[in-house]
């Protein structure tokens, strides 16, 4: 069953020097429970696409639908994680996680148990009373991830969430995200410029060209789950990475 359907989506920005086409004729669909990654070079419109899907900006052409309804503005059934965790410094870890619950006036008692379960799942049990300044970058991003999931969104949209982390922390975050996805059966759209990260995490990898951004391929990743870091040394993993790199090369684009 299609959870997200994107048809003919385009975005044009108007500047003093004329129109800038960021996205052109984007088509794809995501089924409930899938983990889909979009990979492309910097400046290709990945973040613009995500902003349209979150309802933060409108499309210029085409449409995006979530659960059969056109996305025309911000929605409560979407969770978003950006590259920067954007935590409130005066709120504790638990306070930041519960922010959507307070803003949307949801059932706090019911969702408190969910918050504690998710914090434990990402290794933050015992840190509920800490403040952002007391956490590492990776821990802050885990808080942001739990906050995005606390209200049980229909889909989790992630915009290069681990891009600012060091390599070892990034690997651990990928493992924890996979664990959450397997445990909670979430639907995830993950934007990245790292081909290995996309292959490690996703069921499908959408390949995006340079601006104006277009989806030029939709490649299935048939690696068994759960995936350990060791899978990245296998020939099967290398085959998927090589195939995606070749798709960029064939499109006349340098692989990210």
ABEGO torsion letter per residue (X at the ends): XBABBBBGBBBBBBBAAEBBBABBGBBBBBBBGBBBBBBBBBGAGAAAAAAAAAGABBBABEBBBBGGBBBABBBAABBBBBABAGBBAABBAAAAAAAAAAAAGBBAAAAAAAAAAAAAAAGABGAAABBAAABBAAAAAAAAAAAAAAAGBABBBBBGAAAABBAAAAAAAAAAAAAAAAAAGBBBBBBBABAAAAAAABABBBBBBBOBBBBABBBBBABBOBBBAAAAABAAAAAAAAAAAAAAAAAGBBBX
